[in-house]
């Protein structure tokens, strides 16, 4: 690490630490207003992210103004930052006043079983869902990335430790690690609306368009004989509603996944493809309830480099999505 990189890292650490301190000290309404103001600044100063978000919204949602919806998406990221910071430092009594639970019976029944539970969610307020252990009294594990700057990583670890979940190592046999956790009856949390490798040839219908989808969550759930627990978080006013939907039983999807040895073979399994589609359909359903809180900046259908090309050339987004799917699915 050269001197310039080290110095910039120190400055970033001081800035983030100071910002966290300030956001904790300010009255909540003022902190939220500042967070949304920075969201507006990001909307103005990050044209690529703004246009990626706007393009995906335009082709996914009916009856909305994509430009205004994109602005709301950026502003909501300000809410998330403020709430993530403040929730980490309030006591459990105060936290429980900020979070309402719907469908508690589903998760309680799943956790009480002798089987592993895979809690699934999408890119919508997922940071706030990390406080489930403090609200419901049971722990779960997630995979987490490691930031190269050790001081920034220390801030992240401190924030995560206040949630109560267990962080699994991000590298080294993720499939087998999570599968073993599920086989041993533990609870795993995972964000499932990731864009998978196109070469895996697992495409799911997402808002009417074929999206390359990682088959790993479905494969791990099936191999781990897991109960799958969909959970979403929606902010209403100053309160978040955690909604636990009806549990999905992986046993209902058949056992042809047993022929699969690697992720590259998952397209051969009807069980994996069907379960993957069911999970992605659920994501689409709950995003429609509150689309401005979804992280549309994430490139769901195409690689970011492809999105840049379309934006620069004025190409057709849906045509590119369709051609991509046809190209890889025809290989099967």
DOGU-997401 format. One record per residue (C-alpha): residue number from 1; y, z, x. Coordinates in Angstrom, 2 decimals, always signed. Last residue first. Layout:
BEGIN
 doke      c2      c3      c1
  NUM       Y       Z       X
...
END
This chain:
BEGIN
 doke      c2      c3      c1
  332  -26.16  -24.15  -28.67
  331  -23.72  -26.13  -26.55
  330  -22.04  -27.36  -29.74
  329  -20.80  -23.80  -30.25
  328  -18.73  -23.97  -27.08
  327  -16.84  -27.19  -27.80
  326  -16.59  -26.63  -31.55
  325  -15.05  -23.19  -31.05
  324  -12.41  -24.43  -28.60
  323  -11.61  -27.45  -30.77
  322  -10.98  -25.19  -33.79
  321   -8.70  -22.78  -31.93
  320   -6.75  -25.66  -30.36
  319   -6.37  -27.33  -33.76
  318   -5.17  -24.04  -35.25
  317   -2.47  -23.62  -32.59
  316   -1.06  -27.14  -32.75
  315   +0.78  -28.18  -29.59
  314   +4.52  -27.74  -28.96
  313   +3.99  -28.41  -25.27
  312   +5.41  -25.15  -23.92
  311   +4.12  -22.97  -26.75
  310   +0.70  -24.60  -26.67
  309   +0.46  -24.24  -22.89
  308   +1.54  -20.60  -22.96
  307   -1.06  -19.88  -25.64
  306   -3.73  -21.50  -23.49
  305   -2.73  -19.31  -20.52
  304   -2.87  -16.27  -22.82
  303   -6.46  -17.11  -23.66
  302   -7.09  -18.10  -27.24
  301   -8.09  -16.38  -30.47
  300   -6.96  -12.77  -30.13
  299   -4.00  -12.93  -27.76
  298   -2.73   -9.31  -28.00
  297   +0.94   -9.28  -29.01
  296   -0.28   -8.91  -32.60
  295   -0.83   -5.19  -32.06
  294   -1.19   -4.22  -35.73
  293   +1.39   -1.89  -37.29
  292   +3.37   -4.67  -38.97
  291   +0.17   -5.85  -40.67
  290   -0.22   -2.79  -42.93
  289   -2.93   -3.34  -45.54
  288   -3.78   -6.77  -44.13
  287   -4.88   -5.10  -40.90
  286   -7.46   -3.13  -42.90
  285   -9.22   -6.20  -44.20
  284   -9.06   -8.13  -40.93
  283  -10.73   -5.26  -39.05
  282  -13.48   -5.08  -41.70
  281  -14.15   -8.77  -41.28
  280  -14.47   -8.23  -37.52
  279  -17.13   -5.56  -38.06
  278  -19.11   -7.68  -40.50
  277  -18.89  -10.67  -38.15
  276  -20.24   -8.70  -35.20
  275  -23.07   -7.34  -37.36
  274  -24.02  -10.88  -38.42
  273  -23.85  -12.29  -34.89
  272  -25.84   -9.44  -33.36
  271  -28.53   -9.49  -36.06
  270  -28.80  -13.30  -35.98
  269  -29.64  -13.14  -32.28
  268  -29.51  -16.33  -30.20
  267  -25.75  -16.01  -29.64
  266  -26.48  -12.79  -27.76
  265  -28.10  -14.60  -24.83
  264  -25.03  -14.62  -22.55
  263  -24.61  -10.91  -23.22
  262  -27.89  -10.32  -21.39
  261  -31.54   -9.60  -22.25
  260  -31.68  -10.50  -25.94
  259  -35.14  -10.74  -27.50
  258  -34.75   -7.25  -28.93
  257  -31.73   -8.46  -30.91
  256  -34.25   -9.94  -33.38
  255  -34.53   -6.44  -34.84
  254  -32.96   -6.66  -38.28
  253  -29.45   -5.98  -39.53
  252  -30.11   -2.96  -41.76
  251  -31.01   -0.74  -38.82
  250  -27.40   -0.81  -37.63
  249  -26.41   +1.41  -40.56
  248  -22.75   +1.00  -41.55
  247  -20.84   +4.14  -42.58
  246  -18.47   +3.94  -45.54
  245  -14.86   +4.00  -44.36
  244  -13.11   +6.77  -42.46
  243   -9.35   +6.57  -43.10
  242   -7.02   +8.46  -40.76
  241   -3.62   +8.59  -42.45
  240   -0.70   +9.17  -40.12
  239   +2.40  +11.04  -41.25
  238   +6.11  +10.67  -40.48
  237   +6.59   +8.00  -43.14
  236   +3.21   +6.36  -43.64
  235   +1.47   +5.49  -40.37
  234   -1.94   +3.89  -40.67
  233   -5.01   +4.90  -38.65
  232   -8.37   +3.20  -39.10
  231  -11.99   +4.28  -38.81
  230  -15.22   +2.27  -39.16
  229  -18.31   +4.42  -38.47
  228  -21.38   +2.59  -37.19
  227  -24.63   +4.57  -37.25
  226  -26.48   +3.83  -34.08
  225  -29.98   +2.70  -33.12
  224  -28.69   +2.49  -29.52
  223  -29.95   -1.06  -29.06
  222  -28.30   -2.12  -32.29
  221  -25.01   -0.32  -31.62
  220  -24.91   -1.57  -28.03
  219  -25.54   -5.17  -29.08
  218  -22.93   -5.01  -31.83
  217  -20.29   -3.58  -29.50
  216  -21.19   -6.03  -26.69
  215  -20.96   -9.24  -28.73
  214  -17.39   -9.82  -27.52
  213  -15.72  -12.19  -29.93
  212  -14.43  -15.73  -29.53
  211  -12.32  -16.24  -32.67
  210  -13.07  -18.85  -35.33
  209  -10.14  -18.99  -37.80
  208   -9.99  -17.84  -41.43
  207   -8.29  -14.51  -40.71
  206  -11.00  -13.78  -38.14
  205  -14.23  -15.73  -38.63
  204  -16.40  -14.71  -35.70
  203  -17.46  -16.70  -32.65
  202  -20.31  -15.67  -30.36
  201  -20.87  -18.46  -27.84
  200  -21.06  -16.17  -24.80
  199  -19.21  -18.88  -22.85
  198  -16.10  -18.20  -24.91
  197  -15.88  -14.79  -23.30
  196  -14.88  -12.22  -25.86
  195  -11.43  -11.61  -27.32
  194  -11.37   -7.93  -28.11
  193  -11.27   -6.70  -31.69
  192  -13.83   -3.94  -31.11
  191  -11.89   -0.88  -29.95
  190  -14.59   +1.69  -29.18
  189  -15.27   +5.38  -29.83
  188  -18.67   +6.84  -28.98
  187  -20.41   +9.80  -30.62
  186  -23.60  +11.22  -29.11
  185  -27.16  +11.16  -30.42
  184  -28.95  +10.57  -27.14
  183  -29.64   +6.96  -28.05
  182  -25.90   +6.51  -28.53
  181  -25.08   +7.81  -25.05
  180  -27.86   +5.64  -23.60
  179  -26.36   +2.54  -25.24
  178  -22.94   +3.50  -23.90
  177  -24.21   +3.70  -20.31
  176  -26.53   +0.68  -20.58
  175  -23.79   -1.63  -21.77
  174  -21.09   -0.21  -19.49
  173  -23.23   -0.62  -16.39
  172  -20.81   +0.21  -13.61
  171  -17.13   +0.33  -14.39
  170  -14.81   +2.18  -16.74
  169  -16.20   +5.68  -16.10
  168  -16.48   +7.56  -19.42
  167  -13.53   +9.57  -20.70
  166  -14.37  +12.47  -22.97
  165  -12.15  +13.17  -26.00
  164  -10.00  +16.26  -26.46
  163   -6.58  +14.71  -27.06
  162   -4.76  +16.82  -24.45
  161   -6.96  +15.43  -21.70
  160   -5.74  +11.93  -22.54
  159   -2.09  +12.83  -21.92
  158   -2.93  +14.52  -18.60
  157   -5.12  +11.60  -17.56
  156   -2.32   +9.14  -18.28
  155   +0.17  +11.18  -16.27
  154   -2.28  +11.44  -13.36
  153   -2.87   +7.69  -13.53
  152   +0.87   +7.17  -13.05
  151   +0.63   +9.31   -9.91
  150   -2.49   +7.51   -8.69
  149   -0.94   +4.02   -8.99
  148   -3.96   +1.75   -9.43
  147   -4.41   +2.61  -13.10
  146   -8.01   +3.35  -14.12
  145   -9.24   +1.82  -17.36
  144  -10.94   +3.88  -20.05
  143  -14.26   +3.85  -21.86
  142  -14.46   +6.28  -24.75
  141  -16.38   +9.44  -25.59
  140  -16.41  +11.64  -28.67
  139  -15.70  +15.28  -29.49
  138  -16.04  +17.23  -32.69
  137  -13.55  +19.56  -34.38
  136  -12.02  +17.35  -37.04
  135   -8.33  +17.42  -36.13
  134   -8.44  +18.19  -32.42
  133  -11.44  +15.90  -31.85
  132   -9.77  +13.08  -33.85
  131   -6.72  +13.14  -31.53
  130   -7.66   +9.85  -29.84
  129   -6.97   +8.17  -33.18
  128   -3.29   +8.27  -32.20
  127   -3.88   +5.84  -29.33
  126   -5.67   +3.46  -31.71
  125   -2.51   +2.95  -33.74
  124   -3.67   -0.58  -34.55
  123   -5.64   -2.58  -32.00
  122   -8.95   -2.21  -33.80
  121  -11.42   +0.51  -34.75
  120  -15.07   +1.41  -34.36
  119  -16.72   +4.82  -34.25
  118  -20.23   +4.38  -32.86
  117  -22.42   +7.28  -33.93
  116  -25.68   +8.30  -32.28
  115  -28.45   +9.57  -34.49
  114  -29.67  +13.05  -35.42
  113  -27.37  +13.14  -38.43
  112  -24.54  +15.68  -38.71
  111  -22.11  +13.30  -37.00
  110  -22.80  +10.62  -39.62
  109  -22.46  +13.02  -42.55
  108  -19.19  +14.39  -41.20
  107  -17.90  +10.87  -40.57
  106  -18.55   +9.73  -44.12
  105  -17.51  +12.96  -45.85
  104  -14.07  +12.83  -44.26
  103  -13.31   +9.66  -46.23
  102   -9.55  +10.17  -46.04
  101   -7.93  +12.48  -43.50
  100   -4.22  +13.26  -43.28
   99   -2.49  +13.67  -39.92
   98   +0.97  +15.12  -39.22
   97   +0.30  +18.57  -40.72
   96   -2.93  +18.70  -38.71
   95   -0.90  +18.20  -35.54
   94   +1.29  +21.21  -36.29
   93   -1.73  +23.50  -36.59
   92   -3.36  +21.86  -33.57
   91   -0.44  +22.60  -31.25
   90   +2.08  +19.94  -30.22
   89   +2.09  +18.40  -26.75
   88   -0.12  +15.34  -27.10
   87   +1.30  +14.55  -30.53
   86   +4.77  +14.19  -28.99
   85   +3.82  +11.64  -26.38
   84   +1.59   +9.46  -28.55
   83   +4.12   +9.74  -31.40
   82   +6.98   +8.47  -29.24
   81   +4.99   +5.60  -27.76
   80   +3.53   +4.63  -31.11
   79   +6.90   +4.63  -32.84
   78   +8.32   +2.33  -30.16
   77   +5.36   +0.03  -30.62
   76   +6.42   -0.08  -34.27
   75   +9.64   -1.81  -33.27
   74   +7.71   -4.64  -31.62
   73   +5.57   -5.18  -34.73
   72   +8.66   -5.02  -36.99
   71  +10.27   -7.79  -34.94
   70   +7.09   -9.84  -35.25
   69   +7.17   -9.40  -39.03
   68  +10.76  -10.67  -39.08
   67   +9.83  -13.82  -37.19
   66   +6.60  -14.40  -39.08
   65   +8.25  -14.14  -42.53
   64   +5.37  -13.13  -44.77
   63   +3.68  -14.79  -47.74
   62   +0.31  -15.52  -46.15
   61   -0.93  -13.96  -42.96
   60   -3.08  -15.39  -40.19
   59   -1.46  -18.64  -39.05
   58   +2.12  -17.35  -38.92
   57   +1.00  -13.98  -37.57
   56   -0.71  -15.63  -34.60
   55   +2.33  -17.77  -33.81
   54   +4.77  -14.88  -34.15
   53   +2.79  -12.62  -31.82
   52   +2.46  -15.32  -29.18
   51   +6.16  -16.17  -29.63
   50   +7.29  -12.58  -29.11
   49   +4.97  -12.07  -26.14
   48   +6.39  -15.19  -24.50
   47  +10.00  -14.33  -25.38
   46   +9.93  -10.84  -23.82
   45  +13.61   -9.85  -23.58
   44  +14.60   -9.93  -27.26
   43  +11.47   -8.33  -28.71
   42  +11.47   -5.84  -25.82
   41  +15.05   -4.85  -26.66
   40  +14.02   -4.42  -30.31
   39  +11.15   -2.14  -29.25
   38  +13.60   -0.21  -27.06
   37  +15.66   +0.43  -30.18
   36  +12.50   +1.44  -32.05
   35  +11.78   +4.12  -29.47
   34  +15.39   +5.33  -29.57
   33  +15.26   +5.64  -33.36
   32  +11.92   +7.47  -33.10
   31  +13.40   +9.97  -30.62
   30  +16.41  +10.51  -32.90
   29  +14.18  +11.19  -35.89
   28  +12.00  +13.58  -33.90
   27  +14.82  +15.70  -32.47
   26  +14.95  +15.23  -28.69
   25  +13.05  +17.45  -26.25
   24   +9.67  +15.71  -26.30
   23  +11.20  +12.27  -25.90
   22  +13.27  +13.53  -22.96
   21  +10.31  +15.03  -21.09
   20   +8.28  +11.86  -21.62
   19  +11.18   +9.74  -20.38
   18  +11.57  +11.91  -17.29
   17   +7.88  +11.54  -16.43
   16   +8.04   +7.80  -17.03
   15  +11.14   +7.36  -14.84
   14   +9.87   +9.64  -12.06
   13   +6.55   +7.77  -11.95
   12   +8.28   +4.39  -11.98
   11  +10.50   +5.44   -9.06
   10   +7.48   +6.66   -7.09
    9   +5.62   +3.42   -7.76
    8   +8.62   +1.39   -6.65
    7   +8.66   +3.38   -3.40
    6   +4.94   +2.89   -2.79
    5   +5.19   -0.84   -3.43
    4   +8.17   -1.14   -1.09
    3   +6.47   +0.93   +1.64
    2   +3.27   -1.11   +1.65
    1   +0.00   +0.00   +0.00
END
